[in-house]
Amino acid sequence: MSGIFNIGVSEAEMFRSVVEACSRATKGVAFNALLAPYEHDEYEAYDPEAVTAQLQATMPRCSFQVLQGYGVAGEFTVCVQPNGL
């Protein structure tokens, strides 16, 4: 999921969307988000550690990987995979 959480989506809605996508996925889900603090206030931006902590609390049977520094400034990607895959 790329860019869908950047404008007009609350943090709670982002988490609901990720949990829903993961419940339907067979191999996992990856999404990117803007890295807080972000230079434009109209965009939603997140702390990757806080996102991962919230997801781990919500989905304890999944593993998470945060990717940063891959050539796109100001964003990060979270990969979510059910344990055992």
WOGIWO-V858243 format. One record per residue. N is the residue number from 1. RES is the residue in one small letter. PHI is phi in degrees with one decimal (999 if undefined). OMEGA is omega in radians with two decimals (NA if undefined). Layout:
N:RES:PHI:OMEGA ; N:RES:PHI:OMEGA
//
This chain:
1:m:999:-3.03 ; 2:s:-119.3:3.02 ; 3:g:78.2:-3.04 ; 4:i:-78.3:-3.10 ; 5:f:-103.7:-3.00 ; 6:n:-83.5:-3.05 ; 7:i:-134.2:2.98 ; 8:g:74.0:3.11 ; 9:v:-119.5:-3.14 ; 10:s:-70.6:3.12 ; 11:e:-61.2:3.13 ; 12:a:-62.2:3.12 ; 13:e:-66.4:3.08 ; 14:m:-60.1:-3.14 ; 15:f:-63.5:3.09 ; 16:r:-59.8:-3.13 ; 17:s:-64.9:3.14 ; 18:v:-66.3:3.12 ; 19:v:-61.9:3.12 ; 20:e:-62.9:3.13 ; 21:a:-61.1:-3.14 ; 22:c:-66.9:-3.14 ; 23:s:-68.4:-3.12 ; 24:r:-100.9:-3.07 ; 25:a:-80.9:3.10 ; 26:t:-99.6:-3.10 ; 27:k:-117.4:-3.13 ; 28:g:138.4:-3.08 ; 29:v:-140.2:3.00 ; 30:a:-130.6:3.09 ; 31:f:-145.4:3.07 ; 32:n:-114.5:-3.14 ; 33:a:-146.7:3.10 ; 34:l:-78.4:-3.09 ; 35:l:-84.8:3.10 ; 36:a:-83.3:-0.09 ; 37:p:-77.4:-3.14 ; 38:y:-108.1:-2.99 ; 39:e:-68.8:-3.12 ; 40:h:-114.8:-3.05 ; 41:d:-66.8:-3.09 ; 42:e:-75.4:3.12 ; 43:y:-100.1:3.03 ; 44:e:-81.2:3.13 ; 45:a:-134.8:-2.96 ; 46:y:-135.6:3.00 ; 47:d:-91.0:-3.08 ; 48:p:-58.9:3.12 ; 49:e:-67.5:3.11 ; 50:a:-67.8:3.10 ; 51:v:-62.9:-3.13 ; 52:t:-63.4:3.13 ; 53:a:-61.7:3.14 ; 54:q:-65.5:3.13 ; 55:l:-65.9:3.11 ; 56:q:-62.2:3.11 ; 57:a:-69.4:-3.11 ; 58:t:-83.2:-3.06 ; 59:m:-128.8:-3.05 ; 60:p:-67.1:-3.13 ; 61:r:-93.8:3.12 ; 62:c:-120.5:3.01 ; 63:s:-110.3:-3.03 ; 64:f:-131.9:3.06 ; 65:q:-135.0:3.09 ; 66:v:-104.4:3.12 ; 67:l:-110.0:3.07 ; 68:q:-141.3:3.05 ; 69:g:70.9:-3.12 ; 70:y:-102.6:3.03 ; 71:g:102.6:3.08 ; 72:v:-115.1:-3.08 ; 73:a:-70.3:3.00 ; 74:g:82.0:3.08 ; 75:e:-144.0:3.08 ; 76:f:-143.7:3.13 ; 77:t:-122.2:3.07 ; 78:v:-114.1:3.07 ; 79:c:-106.2:-3.12 ; 80:v:-119.1:-3.12 ; 81:q:-138.9:3.05 ; 82:p:-59.7:3.09 ; 83:n:-62.2:3.14 ; 84:g:98.8:3.09 ; 85:l:-94.3:NA
//
